[in-house]
């Protein structure tokens, strides 16, 4: 195996790790944290998701470094499917650092200080943060779009269209999912109010 092939392998392995975290792992942990009924349960879900706090940024960094090397060697700098992912790598970094990580840190800190028993109002509000949802959705959509771009290699306009389309699909799924949950929870909330 020559050095270029080794770098390709490392690049793909890091991309798989990054996508596994941002597309499957992080959304699953976020959903579990939001479903938790007790602080003990919530802390368990946060502990399960803790490795993602290292795996995702490390994988993203490896993807960037190996991607820059591979692009330099192949001289692909003028390709839209390289330019768009490079820009969105930085977009995702800002989203992760400014939107997602601060909310996760506050949820973890609040959960660590909370007593045993049901999740309190303040912690409940934190774990349902719109910033966490929106930031997580952006990371999911952009990372999924980057995989598509790396596989099919469209031009600049096509690459931008893929990113916009992926974000629109994820946003649409969020709106539909929210409405379905509200409809499903409607009768339960009404019965709960009557019982109170």
FIGUTI-347031 format. One record per residue: residue number from 1; x negated, y, z negated of N, C-alpha, C in turn. Coordinates in steps of 0.05 Angstrom, whole numbers, plus 32768, in hexadecimal, padded with zeros to 4 digits. Each point is the difference from the previous one (the first is absolute). Example, Ala and Ser with C-alpha at 12.3 -4.5 7.8 and 13.67 -1.06 7.14 Angstrom:
BEGIN
i,nu,nv,nw,cau,cav,caw,cu,cv,cw
1,7EF8,7F8E,7F64,8012,8018,8000,7FEE,8018,8000
2,8007,8015,800E,7FF0,8018,7FFF,800F,8016,7FF2
This chain:
BEGIN
i,nu,nv,nw,cau,cav,caw,cu,cv,cw
1,7FEF,7FE8,8000,8011,8018,8000,7FEE,8019,8000
2,8003,8011,8014,7FF0,8019,8001,800C,8015,7FEE
3,7FF1,8016,7FFB,800A,8014,7FED,801B,800C,8009
4,8004,8005,801A,8019,800C,8009,8018,7FEE,7FFA
5,7FFD,7FE6,8005,8015,7FED,7FFA,8006,7FFF,7FE2
6,7FEB,8001,7FF0,8003,8000,7FE3,8010,8019,7FF7
7,7FF9,8017,800B,800F,8019,7FFA,801D,7FFE,8008
8,8005,7FF4,8018,801C,7FFD,8009,800F,7FEF,7FEC
9,7FF3,7FEA,7FF6,800D,7FEE,7FED,8006,8010,7FE6
10,7FED,800F,7FF6,8004,800F,7FE7,8016,8015,8004
11,8000,800D,8017,8015,8014,8007,801C,7FF3,7FFF
12,8002,7FE9,800D,801A,7FF3,8000,8008,7FF6,7FE5
13,7FED,7FF5,7FF1,8007,7FF6,7FE5,8008,8017,7FEE
14,7FF3,8017,8002,8007,8017,7FEF,801C,800A,8009
15,8005,8000,801A,801A,8009,8009,8017,7FEE,7FF6
16,7FFB,7FE6,8000,8014,7FED,7FF5,8005,8005,7FE3
17,7FEA,8005,7FF0,8003,8005,7FE4,800F,801A,7FFB
18,7FFA,8015,8010,800E,801A,7FFE,801D,7FFD,8006
19,8006,7FF3,8016,801C,7FFD,8009,8010,7FEF,7FEC
20,7FF3,7FEB,7FF6,800D,7FEE,7FED,8009,8011,7FE7
21,7FEE,8012,7FF8,8006,8010,7FE9,8015,8015,8006
22,7FFC,8010,8015,8012,8017,8005,801B,7FF8,800B
23,8001,7FEA,8010,8019,7FF8,800D,8010,7FEC,7FEE
24,7FF2,7FF0,7FF1,800E,7FEB,7FF1,7FFC,8004,7FE1
25,7FE7,8001,7FF7,7FFB,8000,7FE4,800B,8019,7FF1
26,7FF8,8017,8009,8008,8019,7FF2,801F,8004,8000
27,800D,7FFC,8017,801E,8003,7FFF,800D,7FEB,7FED
28,7FF5,7FE8,7FFF,800B,7FEB,7FEE,7FFC,8008,7FE3
29,7FE8,800A,7FF9,7FFB,8009,7FE5,8012,8017,7FF8
30,8002,8014,8013,8011,8017,7FFA,801D,7FF7,7FFB
31,800A,7FEE,8011,801C,7FF7,7FFC,8003,7FF1,7FE6
32,7FEC,7FEF,7FF9,8002,7FF1,7FE6,7FFF,8013,7FE8
33,7FEF,8015,8002,7FFE,8013,7FEA,801B,800E,7FFD
34,800D,8006,8016,801A,800E,7FFE,8016,7FEE,7FF7
35,7FFD,7FE6,8004,8015,7FED,7FF7,7FFD,7FF8,7FE2
36,7FE8,8004,7FF6,7FFA,7FF7,7FE4,8014,800C,7FED
37,800A,7FEF,7FEE,8014,8008,7FEC,7FF3,8009,7FE6
38,7FE9,7FF5,7FFA,7FF2,8006,7FE7,7FE5,800B,8006
39,7FF5,800E,7FEC,7FE5,800B,8003,7FEB,7FE9,8002
40,8005,7FEA,7FF2,7FED,7FEA,8002,7FFF,7FF5,801C
41,8018,7FFC,800C,8002,7FF6,801C,7FF2,8014,8013
42,8005,801A,7FFC,7FF4,8014,8011,7FE2,7FFF,7FFE
43,7FF5,7FFD,7FE8,7FE3,7FFF,7FFD,7FF4,7FE7,800E
44,800E,7FEA,8000,7FF7,7FE8,800D,7FFE,8005,801E
45,8014,800D,800C,8000,8006,801D,7FE9,8013,8007
46,7FFC,8014,7FEF,7FEA,8012,8005,7FE5,7FF2,7FFE
47,7FFE,7FED,7FEE,7FE7,7FF1,7FFE,7FFB,7FEE,8018
48,8016,7FF5,800B,7FFD,7FF0,8018,7FF7,8011,8017
49,800A,8019,8002,7FF8,8011,8016,7FE6,800F,7FFC
50,7FF4,7FFE,7FE8,7FE7,800F,7FFB,7FE9,7FFA,8014
51,7FFC,7FE7,8008,7FEA,7FFB,8013,8003,800F,801B
52,8019,8007,8007,8005,800F,8018,7FF3,801C,7FFF
53,7FFD,800A,7FE8,7FF4,801B,7FFD,7FE2,8000,8008
54,7FF4,7FE8,8000,7FE4,7FFE,8009,7FFF,7FF5,801D
55,8011,7FEB,8005,7FFF,7FF3,801A,8007,8013,8017
56,8016,8010,7FFD,8009,8011,8016,7FEC,8016,8007
57,7FF5,8010,7FED,7FED,8014,8008,7FE6,7FF5,800A
58,7FF7,7FEA,7FF3,7FE7,7FF3,800A,8003,7FF6,801C
59,8016,7FF3,8005,8006,7FF5,801B,8001,8017,8014
60,800E,8016,7FF9,8002,8017,8012,7FE5,800C,8006
61,7FEF,8001,7FEC,7FE5,800B,8005,7FF0,7FED,8012
62,8002,7FE6,7FFC,7FF2,7FED,8012,800B,8002,801C
63,801A,8003,8003,800C,8002,801B,7FF5,8019,800D
64,7FFE,8016,7FF2,7FF5,8019,800B,7FE3,7FFD,8009
65,7FEF,7FF6,7FEE,7FE3,7FFE,8006,7FFB,7FEC,8017
66,800D,7FE9,7FFF,7FFB,7FED,8016,800D,8009,801A
67,8017,800E,7FFE,800D,800B,8018,7FEF,8015,800D
68,7FF4,8011,7FF0,7FEF,8015,800C,7FE8,7FF3,800D
69,7FF4,7FEC,7FF3,7FEA,7FF2,800D,8008,7FF3,801A
70,8015,7FF1,8000,8009,7FF2,8018,8007,8014,8017
71,800D,8016,7FF8,8007,8014,8014,7FE7,800D,800C
72,7FEC,8005,7FEF,7FE7,800B,8009,7FF2,7FEE,8014
73,7FFE,7FE6,7FF8,7FF2,7FED,8011,800E,7FFD,801B
74,801A,7FFF,8000,8010,7FFC,8019,8006,801A,800E
75,7FF9,8017,7FF3,8006,801A,800B,801D,8004,8007
76,8011,7FFB,7FED,801D,8002,8003,800B,801B,7FF5
77,7FF0,8013,7FFB,8009,8019,7FF3,8015,800F,800F
78,8002,7FFC,801A,8013,800F,8010,801B,7FF1,8003
79,8003,7FE9,7FF2,8018,7FF0,8002,8015,8009,7FEB
80,8019,8004,8009,8015,8008,7FED,8005,7FEC,7FEA
81,7FFD,7FE6,8005,8005,7FEC,7FEC,7FE9,8000,7FEB
82,7FEB,800F,8005,7FEB,8004,7FEC,8003,801B,7FF2
83,8007,8014,800F,8002,801B,7FF5,8017,8002,7FEC
84,8018,7FF5,8007,8017,8002,7FEF,7FFC,7FF1,7FE5
85,7FF6,7FE7,8000,7FFB,7FF3,7FE7,7FEB,800E,7FEF
86,7FED,800D,800C,7FEC,800E,7FF0,800D,8018,7FF1
87,8010,800F,800F,800F,8016,7FF3,8012,7FF6,7FEA
88,800F,7FEA,8005,8013,7FF6,7FEC,7FF3,7FF1,7FEA
89,7FE6,7FF8,8003,7FF1,7FF5,7FE9,7FFE,8016,7FEB
90,7FF9,8019,8009,7FFE,8016,7FEE,801B,8009,7FF5
91,8014,7FFF,8010,801C,8006,7FF7,8007,7FED,7FE9
92,7FFB,7FE6,8005,8007,7FEC,7FEB,7FF0,8004,7FE7
93,7FE7,8008,8003,7FEF,8005,7FE8,800B,8016,7FEF
94,8009,8016,800D,800C,8016,7FF1,801A,7FF7,7FF3
95,8011,7FF2,800F,8019,7FF6,7FF5,7FFB,7FEF,7FE8
96,7FED,7FED,8002,7FFB,7FEE,7FEA,7FF5,800F,7FE7
97,7FEE,8012,8005,7FF3,800E,7FE9,8012,8016,7FF4
98,8010,800E,8010,8010,8016,7FF7,801D,7FF9,7FF8
99,800A,7FEA,800C,801D,7FFA,7FFB,8003,7FE6,7FF1
100,7FF4,7FEA,8009,8006,7FE6,7FF5,7FF1,7FFB,7FE6
101,7FE6,8003,8000,7FF0,7FFA,7FE9,8008,8010,7FE7
102,8005,801A,8002,8008,800F,7FE8,801A,7FF6,7FF4
103,8013,7FF8,8010,8019,7FF6,7FF6,7FFB,7FE5,7FF2
104,7FF1,7FEF,800E,7FFA,7FE5,7FF4,7FF2,8003,7FE5
105,7FED,8013,7FFF,7FF1,8004,7FE7,8012,800A,7FEA
106,8013,8012,8007,8012,800A,7FEB,8013,7FEA,7FF7
107,800A,7FEF,8012,8011,7FEA,7FF9,7FF1,7FED,7FED
108,7FE7,7FF9,8008,7FF0,7FEE,7FEF,7FFB,800C,7FE5
109,7FF9,801A,7FFE,7FFA,800C,7FE7,8019,8001,7FEE
110,8017,8007,800C,8019,8001,7FF1,8008,7FE5,7FF7
111,7FFC,7FEC,8011,8007,7FE4,7FF8,7FEF,7FF6,7FE9
112,7FE6,8008,8001,7FEE,7FF7,7FEB,8007,800C,7FE5
113,800B,8019,8000,8007,800D,7FE7,801C,7FF9,7FF6
114,8011,7FF6,8013,801B,7FFA,7FF8,8001,7FE8,7FEE
115,8014,8000,7FEF,8004,7FEA,7FEE,800C,7FE8,800E
116,8005,7FEB,7FF1,800D,7FE9,800C,801E,8005,8004
117,800C,7FF1,8012,801D,8003,8004,8006,800B,801B
118,8019,8009,8003,8009,800A,801A,7FEF,8018,800A
119,7FFF,8003,801A,7FF2,8016,800C,800F,801A,7FF9
120,7FF1,8014,7FF5,800C,8019,7FF9,8006,8012,8018
121,800F,8015,7FFB,8008,8012,8016,7FE8,800D,800D
122,7FED,800A,7FF1,7FE9,800E,800C,7FF0,7FED,8011
123,7FFA,7FE8,7FF6,7FF1,7FEC,8010,8010,7FF8,8019
124,801A,7FFD,7FFC,8011,7FF9,8017,7FFF,8015,8016
125,8001,8019,7FF8,7FFE,8016,8013,7FE5,8000,800F
126,7FEB,7FFB,7FF1,7FE5,7FFF,800C,7FFE,7FEA,8014
127,800A,7FE8,7FF9,7FFC,7FE9,8012,8012,8002,8019
128,8013,8011,8000,8012,8005,8017,7FF8,8019,800F
129,7FE8,8009,7FFC,7FF6,8019,800D,8003,7FFF,801E
130,800B,8015,800B,8002,8002,801E,7FE5,8002,800C
131,7FED,800C,7FF2,7FE4,8002,800B,7FF4,7FE4,8004
132,8005,7FEF,7FED,7FF5,7FE5,8002,800D,7FF1,8017
133,801A,8003,8003,800E,7FF4,8017,7FF6,800B,801B
134,8000,801A,8002,7FF9,800D,8019,7FE3,7FFA,8007
135,7FEE,8003,7FEC,7FE3,7FFA,8005,7FFC,7FE3,8008
136,800D,7FEE,7FF1,7FFD,7FE3,8007,800B,7FFA,801C
137,8016,800D,8007,800B,7FFC,801B,7FED,800A,8016
138,7FF4,8017,7FFB,7FEC,800A,8013,7FE9,7FED,8004
139,7FF5,7FF6,7FEA,7FEA,7FEE,8001,8007,7FE6,800F
140,8018,7FF6,7FFA,8009,7FE7,800D,8003,8005,801E
141,800E,8015,8008,8005,8005,801C,7FE6,8006,800F
142,7FEF,8011,7FF5,7FE7,8006,800E,7FEE,7FE8,8003
143,7FFE,7FF0,7FEB,7FEE,7FE8,8001,800B,7FEC,8014
144,801A,7FFC,8000,800C,7FEE,8014,7FFC,800A,801D
145,8003,801A,8003,7FFB,800C,801B,7FE3,7FFD,8008
146,7FED,8003,7FED,7FE4,7FFD,8007,7FFA,7FE4,800A
147,800C,7FEC,7FF4,7FFC,7FE4,8009,800A,7FFD,801D
148,8017,800B,8005,800B,7FFF,801C,7FED,800E,8013
149,7FF5,8017,7FF9,7FEE,800F,8011,7FE6,7FF0,8005
150,7FF6,7FF3,7FEC,7FE7,7FF1,8003,8004,7FE8,8012
151,8018,7FF4,7FFF,8006,7FE9,8010,8006,8006,801D
152,8010,8015,8005,800A,8006,801B,7FF2,8017,800E
153,7FF2,8011,7FF1,7FEE,8014,800B,800E,8013,8014
154,8016,800D,7FF9,800D,8014,8012,7FEF,8019,8002
155,8008,8012,8012,7FF3,801A,8003,8008,8012,7FE9
156,7FF8,801A,8001,8005,8013,7FEB,801E,8004,7FFB
157,800F,8005,8015,801D,8005,7FFD,800E,7FE7,7FF5
158,7FF9,7FE9,800B,800C,7FE7,7FF6,7FF9,7FFB,7FE3
159,7FE7,8006,7FF9,7FF8,7FFC,7FE4,800F,8012,7FED
160,8003,8019,8007,8010,8013,7FF0,801D,7FF7,7FFE
161,800B,7FF6,8016,801B,7FF7,8000,8004,7FE8,7FEE
162,7FEC,7FEE,7FFF,8002,7FE9,7FEE,8001,8009,7FE3
163,7FEF,8013,7FF9,7FFF,800A,7FE4,801B,800D,7FF9
164,800A,8011,8011,801A,800D,7FFB,8016,7FEB,7FFF
165,8000,7FED,8012,8014,7FEB,8000,7FFF,7FEF,7FE6
166,7FE8,7FF8,7FF8,7FFD,7FF0,7FE7,800B,800F,7FE8
167,7FFA,801A,7FFF,8009,8010,7FE9,801F,8004,8001
168,800B,8003,8018,801D,8002,8003,800E,7FE6,7FF8
169,7FF4,7FE9,8007,800C,7FE6,7FF9,8000,7FFD,7FE2
170,7FE9,8006,7FF3,7FFE,7FFC,7FE3,8012,8014,7FF2
171,8002,8019,8009,8012,8013,7FF4,801D,7FF7,8003
172,8007,7FF6,8018,801B,7FF6,8004,8007,7FE9,7FEE
173,7FED,7FEE,7FFD,8004,7FE9,7FEE,8004,8009,7FE3
174,7FF1,8015,7FF8,8003,800B,7FE5,801C,800B,7FFC
175,800A,800F,8013,801A,800D,7FFE,8016,7FEA,7FFF
176,7FFE,7FEC,8012,8014,7FEA,8000,7FFF,7FF1,7FE6
177,7FE7,7FF9,7FF7,7FFD,7FF1,7FE7,800C,800F,7FE8
178,7FFB,801A,8000,800B,8010,7FE9,801E,8000,8001
179,800C,8003,8017,801D,8001,8002,800C,7FE5,7FF9
180,7FF3,7FEA,8008,800A,7FE5,7FFA,7FFF,7FFC,7FE2
181,7FEA,8008,7FF3,7FFE,7FFD,7FE3,8015,8010,7FF1
182,8006,8018,800A,8014,8011,7FF3,801C,7FF4,8002
183,8006,7FF5,8018,801A,7FF3,8004,8002,7FE7,7FEE
184,7FEA,7FF0,7FFF,8001,7FE8,7FEF,8002,8007,7FE2
185,7FF3,8015,7FF8,8000,8007,7FE4,8019,8010,7FF8
186,800F,800B,8013,8017,8010,7FFA,8014,7FF4,7FEC
187,800B,7FE8,8006,8014,7FF4,7FEE,7FF4,7FFA,7FE5
188,7FE6,7FF8,7FFF,7FF4,7FFA,7FE7,7FFE,8019,7FEE
189,7FF8,8016,800D,7FFE,8019,7FF0,801C,8008,7FF6
190,8014,7FFE,8010,801B,8007,7FF8,8009,7FEF,7FE8
191,7FFB,7FE6,8002,8008,7FEE,7FEA,7FF1,8007,7FE7
192,7FE6,8007,8003,7FEF,8006,7FE9,800B,801A,7FF3
193,8008,8013,8010,800A,8019,7FF4,801A,7FFB,7FF1
194,8012,7FEF,800B,8019,7FFA,7FF2,7FFB,7FF1,7FE6
195,7FEB,7FEE,8000,7FFB,7FF1,7FE8,7FF4,8011,7FEA
196,7FF3,8016,8008,7FF2,8011,7FEC,8013,8010,7FEF
